[in-house]
Amino acid sequence: MERFAIGEDAGHRVGDAGCPACASEFPEPCRCGGLMHAATGEEEDLDGNAMVSTRCDKCGRSDEDLAEAV
């Protein structure tokens, strides 16, 4: 199975709806038809929650990229 990275987390698996490298509740469907994977970083937001980076295994965009495209 093909793998790809989100930041330094290189264990994400393309097309795997049960990707073990993903943050909780991911991957989720992307509007392009791929899967949006997520990795938890070391940084925290103002509430002390871990920052999550996302990337689709098909189009390569993040949740933020897709939100800006609307």
Buried (B, 14 or more C-beta within 10 A) or exposed (E): EEEBEBEEBEBBBBEBEEBEBBBEEBBBEBEBEBBBBBBBBEEEEEEEEEEBBBBBBEBEBBBEEBEEEE
